[in-house]
Structures are given as C-alpha cells and as structure tokens.
C-alpha cells in the first residue's frame, strides 16, 4: 500500500499514518492537535480518501455497474468526480429493509463490528437506520468534539445536554463528545426524558456553563423559565450550542437575550456525522473538510457553482463509510461554500458553509409561497410574541393560514394580535386567522416532539 509522506498527519490522531489507515490507532487528543495545519494537507487527505470512498462503494451490490466508468486515478479532476451519480434518500427509501442491509450496507472489516444504529434525520417519509461500526463511532467522535472547541467551549466547563437521548445520535454523541473534550456533561435529554420543568430547576441548581440542544427546545426552556419568573439571563449559562434544525436570525437573538448567552449553531447529518460548527467570527459554519468532501452544485445542471453562490449540498464522508458507503449524497439542503475566509485560530484553516435552507421547507397558500425560515424569523422579531405555531388548514373550500400565538407577560394582548394580523398581511399578502393561546399551551404541545412543529401543512 502506498504510504503518505511522513510530514502529514491524519485528522484523527496525533500519530503518523498511511493513506489506508482505519482509525483504530486513534488516541484521545485535544482538538487542536487533530486539525490539519495547511490547505495542502487537507487536499492530500481528500485525494486519498476519495479513492477509498469510491472503492468502498464499489464493494456494495447497490453500486454495481454504476461506477465502472469512473477512473480512480483521476478523481481529483472535478469532471471525473462529477461522473459519479448522485445519491439521495428517495433512492434508499425505495429499497426494502432486506435490500438496504443486503445491497447497500457493507459487513464490518475484520476486527471491527457494528456498534450503533443511527436513525436518519427529517420528520417525513420512512426513516432509515444506518449501522455504525466501532471505527465509525471512534472517528465520528472527532467531528462532534470539534464543535465545542470551535464554538468556544473550554475543558473543565459543565454542559447541560438537552438534545433528545434516543436512536437519533446527536444527544448522546454530543454528551460523550463533551466528556472527550474534557468537559463535564449532564445528560438531561429533551422533555421526553427529563421534564422541562425539572430541567429548568437543574440549570438553576447545578449552574452549567454550556447548554446544548435544538434551538426550538432552548427557546421552549427559556419561555418556561420566563413563566416561572426565573432569570436565565442572569444565570450561569453563557454559551448555547444548537444543532439539527435551522436557527433564524430572530430566533438566535431571542435565545441569546433570554439566556444571556452567546449562541452558536452546528451542522451535521446522520449519513455522515457532525460536519461543521460556528466559530462566532465567520458568517457560517467552519466545515471539517478533512473528514468530509463537500460540494455545492447547480441542482439543474449538476455543475459546481462558483465560490459563494448558492447550490445543492452534496456530501461524501471520507472516513465514516466503513459500513454505509455514502457517495455524493444529495441531502436536499441549499448552501453556499467559501474557501478562503479569514479568521483566527486553528479552525480558520477550514472553508465556511452558509446554510440557506432546505429545498422543501415552504408552504404554499393561495398561490403564495411562505418560506419556513423567513416566517419564523418574522414572527420572533415581534417582541410581544413569546411563541407561536403556524398551520395551513382548509376551512370549507378555502385554504387558510392559521397562526396561534402566546403573548409575553406584561404585553398588551389585543395590540399584539392586531400587530400579527397587520404585519402578516403586509409582508406575505395574505390575511391570517390569529388565535391567542394561554401561556404554556405550546410548551405542553411541543414537549413530546423531537423538533417543535411550529409550521405545518394540515391540509389533506
């Protein structure tokens, strides 16, 4: 097997390793020690591991005949790489469970074994359950641990983990990554594991430094604390790290204000792992380009878009492909990629990805498209609104936009409802039905949800 030059390190450990290394010799090292030192080193890692990723895929019956025309020795040529067909969730969902595990998944290598199953993300369609080997988990932990370092966490701090703890991996992986990074972790889970009222009490009593959880749940906890007249803004949490759902600018501002904390987002997917995090300086996520080869392509032509232009996100895991050989995975996200973004510290070596939206995240009412992120941003900018939900419903033969709101303590309720009606009509050119809810109604409704379903289409 051809060896890489001794001057290169792997992104997985402080040891020198060859191109084909599996990750089993990883050592528990500080994140600063596992970050590449130059763009040339990242390029070398990508070059070697892209070939490995294609070879892995060629072993799976699913890819039989689909990669024969691809030249393994020319994969650094974008035109050759583009010959690899895109893969998306509908292709996998069209397979039966037996076909998926038999034809797409690979048996673990000798000495490895299945360690976990990760549930596919999203809230629609048949979920898929991806096998993860011990090597996959060992490597994936590097990406999760980097989030804390990139976002501004420090060894010795205490993390309150309010991500759901279950078959979706983000909760327990973020909790374990906190420990791997040298932090303490309280694995509270979301409201289905530990009631939200108790979580607020734990934050008040144990005084953690960092809260990690979905942005909707961080906001839910903040609203609950406000109802109970608990001053989170004056409390111990000074860093909130989110993931698993988009964070609009207004939601970010509201969470930051109510928690009295900096808010950092992170980005990942179960098909790959934790891929990126905000560093608070660049406008977007610093992307772990040594662990994942990421493209932004024109969704119509398949051609790469220019640096900084919006395109469809395509991901090839470079290391977490020991059982599931994802290759040019089209996730449905729309992103921009910028390769040279100034910054300080070790993470400035990485490119920046800005997450625009998911292509399917809008509802259409009477010919008007309402983007989920835009509507959420719009609603949370109204200071009198504590929380809301928006539903597309059919009343008689007419489609209706129904918006239910909870009003902040001390605000003029009638004026707040009138403002919502007036501003939705002005911004979206549609007259909504606005309903006022008792404070705490949405908290109870969202309590059992992994992601708070604030915007839904209930039309049949």
C-alpha positions as CSV (number, residue, x, y, z in Angstrom):
1,X,0.0,0.0,0.0
2,X,1.3,3.4,-0.9
3,X,2.4,5.5,2.0
4,X,1.9,9.2,2.5
5,X,4.8,11.4,3.3
6,X,5.9,11.4,6.9
7,X,5.2,15.1,7.2
8,X,1.5,14.5,7.0
9,X,-0.7,13.6,9.9
10,X,-4.2,12.1,9.8
11,X,-7.1,14.3,11.0
12,X,-7.9,11.5,13.5
13,X,-4.9,11.4,15.8
14,X,-1.5,12.8,16.5
15,X,0.2,9.7,15.1
16,X,1.7,9.4,11.6
17,X,-0.4,7.2,9.4
18,X,-0.7,5.9,5.9
19,X,-3.4,6.6,3.3
20,X,-5.4,3.5,4.1
21,X,-5.4,3.7,7.9
22,X,-8.7,2.8,9.5
23,X,-8.7,5.0,12.6
24,X,-8.2,2.2,15.1
25,X,-4.9,3.7,16.3
26,X,-6.6,7.0,17.4
27,X,-5.6,8.5,20.6
28,X,-7.7,10.8,22.9
29,X,-6.0,14.1,22.0
30,X,-7.0,17.7,22.2
31,X,-9.0,19.0,19.2
32,X,-6.2,21.5,18.4
33,X,-3.9,18.6,17.8
34,X,-6.1,16.8,15.3
35,X,-6.8,19.8,13.0
36,X,-4.8,19.9,9.7
37,X,-2.1,22.6,9.6
38,X,-2.5,23.6,5.9
39,X,-4.8,23.5,3.0
40,X,-2.3,21.3,1.2
41,X,-2.6,18.7,3.9
42,X,-6.4,18.8,3.6
43,X,-6.1,18.4,-0.2
44,X,-3.9,15.4,0.3
45,X,-6.3,13.8,2.7
46,X,-9.2,14.4,0.4
47,X,-7.4,12.9,-2.6
48,X,-6.5,9.7,-0.8
49,X,-9.9,9.2,0.9
50,X,-12.0,10.0,-2.1
51,X,-10.4,7.0,-3.8
52,X,-11.1,5.0,-0.7
53,X,-14.7,6.1,-0.6
54,X,-15.2,5.0,-4.2
55,X,-13.6,1.7,-3.6
56,X,-15.9,1.1,-0.6
57,X,-18.9,1.9,-2.7
58,X,-17.7,-0.5,-5.5
59,X,-18.0,-3.3,-2.9
60,X,-21.7,-2.8,-2.4
61,X,-24.2,-4.5,-4.8
62,X,-26.2,-1.3,-4.9
63,X,-23.4,0.5,-6.8
64,X,-22.8,-2.5,-9.2
65,X,-22.4,-1.1,-12.7
66,X,-22.8,2.5,-11.6
67,X,-19.1,3.3,-11.1
68,X,-17.4,1.3,-13.8
69,X,-16.9,4.3,-16.0
70,X,-15.1,6.3,-13.2
71,X,-11.3,6.4,-13.3
72,X,-10.0,6.0,-9.7
73,X,-6.6,7.7,-10.6
74,X,-8.3,10.9,-11.9
75,X,-10.8,11.6,-9.1
76,X,-9.1,14.9,-8.3
77,X,-10.3,16.2,-11.7
78,X,-13.8,17.7,-10.9
79,X,-15.0,16.5,-14.3
80,X,-14.1,12.9,-13.4
81,X,-15.6,13.1,-9.9
82,X,-18.8,14.5,-11.4
83,X,-19.2,11.2,-13.3
84,X,-20.2,9.6,-10.0
85,X,-24.1,9.7,-9.9
86,X,-25.8,11.5,-7.1
87,X,-27.4,9.5,-4.3
88,X,-30.5,10.7,-2.4
89,X,-32.9,9.4,0.3
90,X,-35.6,8.5,-2.1
91,X,-33.3,6.0,-3.8
92,X,-32.7,4.3,-0.4
93,X,-36.3,4.5,0.7
94,X,-37.3,2.7,-2.5
95,X,-35.5,-0.4,-1.2
96,X,-37.0,-2.8,1.3
97,X,-35.2,-3.2,4.6
98,X,-33.7,-6.5,3.4
99,X,-32.5,-4.9,0.2
100,X,-31.0,-1.9,2.1
101,X,-28.9,-4.0,4.5
102,X,-28.0,-6.6,1.9
103,X,-27.2,-4.5,-1.1
104,X,-26.2,-1.0,0.2
105,X,-24.5,-1.8,3.6
106,X,-21.2,-3.5,3.9
107,X,-20.0,-6.0,6.5
108,X,-17.6,-4.5,9.0
109,X,-13.9,-5.1,8.4
110,X,-12.1,-7.9,10.2
111,X,-11.6,-6.8,13.9
112,X,-14.5,-4.3,13.6
113,X,-18.2,-4.8,14.4
114,X,-21.5,-2.9,14.5
115,X,-21.6,-0.6,17.5
116,X,-24.7,1.5,17.0
117,X,-27.6,2.3,14.6
118,X,-28.3,5.9,13.7
119,X,-31.8,7.0,12.7
120,X,-31.9,9.1,9.6
121,X,-32.9,12.8,10.1
122,X,-36.0,14.5,9.0
123,X,-39.6,14.2,10.1
124,X,-41.2,12.9,6.9
125,X,-41.1,9.6,5.0
126,X,-39.9,6.2,6.1
127,X,-36.8,6.6,8.4
128,X,-33.7,4.6,7.7
129,X,-31.5,3.1,10.4
130,X,-27.8,3.3,9.5
131,X,-25.3,0.8,11.0
132,X,-22.2,2.4,12.5
133,X,-19.2,0.3,13.3
134,X,-16.9,0.9,16.2
135,X,-14.3,2.6,13.9
136,X,-17.1,4.8,12.5
137,X,-18.0,5.9,16.0
138,X,-14.4,6.5,17.1
139,X,-13.9,8.7,14.0
140,X,-17.2,10.5,14.3
141,X,-16.4,11.5,17.8
142,X,-13.7,13.8,16.4
143,X,-16.2,15.8,14.5
144,X,-18.6,16.1,17.5
145,X,-15.8,17.1,19.9
146,X,-14.6,19.8,17.5
147,X,-17.9,21.6,17.9
148,X,-17.1,22.6,21.5
149,X,-13.6,23.8,20.6
150,X,-14.8,25.7,17.6
151,X,-17.8,27.3,19.3
152,X,-15.8,28.5,22.3
153,X,-16.3,25.8,24.9
154,X,-13.4,25.1,27.3
155,X,-12.2,22.0,29.1
156,X,-13.4,22.0,32.7
157,X,-16.8,23.5,31.9
158,X,-20.1,21.8,32.6
159,X,-22.5,21.0,29.7
160,X,-26.3,20.6,30.2
161,X,-27.2,18.3,27.2
162,X,-30.9,18.9,26.3
163,X,-30.8,17.1,22.9
164,X,-33.1,14.1,22.7
165,X,-31.5,11.0,24.0
166,X,-32.5,8.1,21.8
167,X,-31.9,6.4,18.5
168,X,-31.1,9.7,16.8
169,X,-27.4,10.1,17.7
170,X,-27.0,13.8,18.3
171,X,-27.8,13.7,22.0
172,X,-25.6,11.0,23.3
173,X,-22.8,11.9,20.8
174,X,-22.7,15.5,22.0
175,X,-22.7,14.4,25.6
176,X,-19.9,11.9,25.1
177,X,-18.0,14.4,23.0
178,X,-18.2,16.9,25.9
179,X,-16.5,14.3,28.1
180,X,-13.9,13.5,25.4
181,X,-13.1,17.2,25.2
182,X,-12.5,17.4,28.9
183,X,-15.9,18.9,29.9
184,X,-18.5,17.5,32.3
185,X,-21.9,16.5,31.0
186,X,-25.3,16.3,32.4
187,X,-27.3,14.0,30.1
188,X,-30.7,15.5,30.7
189,X,-32.2,14.8,27.2
190,X,-35.2,16.6,25.9
191,X,-38.6,16.9,27.7
192,X,-39.5,13.3,27.0
193,X,-36.5,12.1,29.0
194,X,-36.4,14.8,31.8
195,X,-39.4,17.0,32.2
196,X,-38.7,20.6,31.1
197,X,-39.7,22.0,34.5
198,X,-37.1,19.8,36.1
199,X,-34.5,20.8,33.5
200,X,-35.0,24.5,34.5
201,X,-34.5,23.5,38.1
202,X,-31.3,21.6,37.3
203,X,-29.9,24.6,35.3
204,X,-30.7,26.8,38.3
205,X,-29.2,24.4,40.9
206,X,-26.2,22.9,39.1
207,X,-25.3,26.1,37.2
208,X,-23.8,24.6,34.0
209,X,-21.7,26.8,31.7
210,X,-23.0,25.5,28.4
211,X,-26.4,24.4,27.1
212,X,-26.6,22.1,24.1
213,X,-29.9,21.3,22.4
214,X,-32.2,22.1,19.5
215,X,-32.9,25.8,19.1
216,X,-36.6,25.2,19.4
217,X,-36.1,23.4,22.8
218,X,-33.7,26.1,24.1
219,X,-36.4,28.6,23.3
220,X,-39.0,26.4,24.9
221,X,-37.0,26.2,28.1
222,X,-36.5,29.9,28.1
223,X,-40.2,30.6,27.7
224,X,-40.9,28.1,30.5
225,X,-38.4,29.9,32.8
226,X,-40.0,33.2,32.0
227,X,-43.4,31.9,33.0
228,X,-41.9,30.8,36.3
229,X,-40.1,34.2,36.7
230,X,-36.7,32.5,36.6
231,X,-33.9,34.9,35.4
232,X,-32.0,32.7,32.9
233,X,-30.2,35.8,31.5
234,X,-28.6,36.3,34.9
235,X,-27.7,32.7,35.3
236,X,-24.6,30.6,34.7
237,X,-25.1,29.5,31.0
238,X,-23.1,31.8,28.8
239,X,-22.9,29.6,25.7
240,X,-25.7,27.8,23.9
241,X,-24.8,25.4,21.1
242,X,-27.6,24.3,18.8
243,X,-27.9,21.7,16.0
244,X,-30.4,19.6,14.0
245,X,-32.7,22.4,12.8
246,X,-32.1,25.9,11.2
247,X,-31.6,28.9,13.5
248,X,-33.1,32.0,12.1
249,X,-31.6,35.4,13.0
250,X,-34.5,36.4,15.1
251,X,-34.6,33.1,17.0
252,X,-30.9,33.4,17.6
253,X,-31.3,36.9,19.0
254,X,-34.2,35.8,21.2
255,X,-32.4,32.8,22.6
256,X,-29.3,34.9,23.3
257,X,-31.3,37.6,25.0
258,X,-33.4,35.2,27.2
259,X,-30.4,33.0,28.2
260,X,-27.9,35.9,28.4
261,X,-25.6,33.8,26.3
262,X,-23.7,33.6,23.0
263,X,-25.5,31.3,20.6
264,X,-23.5,29.0,18.2
265,X,-25.0,26.6,15.7
266,X,-23.6,23.3,14.4
267,X,-24.4,21.2,11.4
268,X,-24.4,17.5,10.7
269,X,-26.3,14.6,9.2
270,X,-26.7,11.0,10.2
271,X,-25.5,9.9,6.8
272,X,-22.1,11.4,7.6
273,X,-21.6,12.7,11.1
274,X,-21.1,16.1,12.7
275,X,-19.7,18.2,9.9
276,X,-19.3,21.8,11.0
277,X,-19.8,24.5,13.7
278,X,-19.9,28.2,14.0
279,X,-16.8,30.0,15.5
280,X,-18.6,33.3,16.1
281,X,-16.5,35.2,13.6
282,X,-17.2,33.8,10.1
283,X,-20.7,34.1,8.7
284,X,-21.5,30.5,8.6
285,X,-20.1,27.1,9.7
286,X,-16.5,26.1,9.6
287,X,-16.6,22.9,7.7
288,X,-14.5,19.8,8.6
289,X,-13.2,19.4,5.1
290,X,-10.6,16.8,6.2
291,X,-13.4,14.5,7.3
292,X,-16.0,15.2,4.5
293,X,-15.7,16.1,0.9
294,X,-18.4,18.7,0.3
295,X,-19.7,20.2,-2.9
296,X,-22.3,22.9,-3.8
297,X,-23.8,22.1,-7.3
298,X,-26.4,23.6,-9.5
299,X,-29.4,21.4,-8.9
300,X,-30.5,21.6,-12.6
301,X,-27.1,21.1,-14.4
302,X,-25.1,19.3,-11.7
303,X,-22.2,21.7,-12.3
304,X,-20.3,23.1,-9.4
305,X,-21.4,26.7,-8.5
306,X,-18.9,29.5,-8.1
307,X,-17.4,30.2,-4.7
308,X,-20.1,32.0,-2.5
309,X,-23.0,31.1,-4.8
310,X,-26.0,29.0,-3.6
311,X,-26.1,25.4,-4.6
312,X,-27.4,22.0,-3.6
313,X,-25.3,20.3,-0.9
314,X,-23.5,17.1,-1.9
315,X,-21.5,15.2,0.8
316,X,-19.1,12.3,0.6
317,X,-17.9,11.0,4.0
318,X,-14.2,10.3,3.9
319,X,-13.8,8.2,7.0
320,X,-17.3,7.3,8.4
321,X,-18.0,4.9,5.5
322,X,-17.0,1.6,6.9
323,X,-20.5,0.1,6.7
324,X,-22.6,2.6,4.8
325,X,-20.7,3.7,1.7
326,X,-22.4,7.0,1.1
327,X,-21.0,8.6,-2.1
328,X,-22.0,12.1,-3.4
329,X,-25.0,12.2,-1.0
330,X,-27.5,14.9,-2.1
331,X,-29.1,16.0,1.2
332,X,-31.7,18.4,0.0
333,X,-30.0,21.4,1.6
334,X,-29.2,24.6,-0.2
335,X,-25.8,26.1,0.9
336,X,-23.0,28.4,-0.1
337,X,-19.4,27.5,0.2
338,X,-16.5,29.9,0.6
339,X,-13.0,28.5,0.6
340,X,-10.9,31.4,1.8
341,X,-12.5,33.1,4.8
342,X,-10.1,35.0,7.2
343,X,-10.2,34.2,10.8
344,X,-8.1,33.5,13.9
345,X,-7.1,30.2,15.5
346,X,-6.8,26.7,14.2
347,X,-10.3,26.5,12.7
348,X,-9.6,29.3,10.2
349,X,-8.0,26.7,8.0
350,X,-11.4,25.3,7.1
351,X,-13.8,26.6,4.5
352,X,-17.1,28.3,5.5
353,X,-20.5,26.9,4.6
354,X,-23.6,29.0,5.0
355,X,-26.9,27.0,5.2
356,X,-29.5,28.8,3.2
357,X,-32.5,26.4,3.6
358,X,-33.8,23.0,2.8
359,X,-35.4,22.9,-0.6
360,X,-38.7,21.6,0.7
361,X,-39.2,24.0,3.6
362,X,-42.1,26.2,2.5
363,X,-45.9,26.0,2.3
364,X,-48.0,27.4,-0.5
365,X,-51.3,29.1,0.3
366,X,-53.5,30.7,-2.4
367,X,-50.5,30.9,-4.8
368,X,-48.2,32.4,-2.2
369,X,-45.0,30.6,-1.1
370,X,-44.2,31.1,2.6
371,X,-40.7,30.1,3.5
372,X,-40.4,28.4,6.9
373,X,-37.3,30.2,8.0
374,X,-38.4,33.6,6.7
375,X,-41.8,33.3,8.5
376,X,-40.1,32.1,11.8
377,X,-37.7,35.0,11.6
378,X,-40.6,37.4,11.0
379,X,-42.6,36.1,14.0
380,X,-39.8,36.1,16.5
381,X,-38.9,39.7,15.7
382,X,-42.2,40.7,17.3
383,X,-41.2,41.4,20.9
384,X,-44.7,40.8,22.3
385,X,-44.7,37.2,21.0
386,X,-43.3,34.6,23.2
387,X,-44.0,31.6,21.0
388,X,-46.2,30.7,18.0
389,X,-47.3,28.0,15.6
390,X,-48.4,28.4,12.0
391,X,-50.7,25.9,10.2
392,X,-52.1,25.7,6.7
393,X,-55.7,24.4,7.0
394,X,-58.8,24.1,4.8
395,X,-61.9,25.9,6.1
396,X,-64.8,24.9,3.9
397,X,-63.3,25.1,0.4
398,X,-60.8,27.8,1.2
399,X,-57.2,27.4,2.3
400,X,-56.5,29.4,5.5
401,X,-53.3,30.4,7.3
402,X,-53.9,29.9,11.0
403,X,-51.4,31.4,13.4
404,X,-51.6,30.7,17.1
405,X,-49.6,32.9,19.4
406,X,-48.7,33.2,23.1
407,X,-48.2,36.7,24.3
408,X,-45.3,37.8,26.5
409,X,-46.1,38.6,30.1
410,X,-47.0,42.3,30.6
411,X,-47.7,42.9,26.9
412,X,-51.0,44.3,25.5
413,X,-52.6,41.1,24.1
414,X,-55.1,42.8,21.9
415,X,-52.5,45.1,20.4
416,X,-50.1,42.1,19.8
417,X,-52.8,40.1,18.0
418,X,-53.6,43.2,15.8
419,X,-49.9,43.6,15.0
420,X,-49.6,40.0,13.9
421,X,-52.6,40.3,11.6
422,X,-51.4,43.6,10.2
423,X,-47.8,42.6,9.6
424,X,-48.5,39.2,8.1
425,X,-50.9,40.9,5.6
426,X,-48.2,43.5,4.8
427,X,-45.3,41.1,4.5
428,X,-46.9,38.0,2.9
429,X,-50.0,39.5,1.3
430,X,-52.3,37.0,3.0
431,X,-54.9,37.6,5.7
432,X,-54.3,35.1,8.6
433,X,-56.6,33.8,11.3
434,X,-54.8,34.7,14.5
435,X,-55.6,32.8,17.7
436,X,-54.3,33.7,21.2
437,X,-53.3,30.8,23.4
438,X,-52.8,30.6,27.1
439,X,-49.1,30.9,28.0
440,X,-47.7,27.4,28.3
441,X,-50.0,25.8,25.8
442,X,-47.4,25.4,23.1
443,X,-44.8,24.3,25.6
444,X,-47.0,21.3,26.6
445,X,-47.7,20.6,22.9
446,X,-44.1,20.7,21.9
447,X,-42.9,18.7,24.9
448,X,-43.2,15.4,23.2
449,X,-41.7,16.5,19.9
450,X,-38.1,15.9,18.8
451,X,-38.4,19.1,16.7
452,X,-41.0,21.7,17.6
453,X,-43.5,21.6,14.8
454,X,-44.1,25.4,14.6
455,X,-45.0,25.4,10.9
456,X,-47.2,22.6,9.5
457,X,-49.4,21.9,6.5
458,X,-52.6,20.2,7.8
459,X,-54.4,20.2,4.5
460,X,-55.3,16.7,3.2
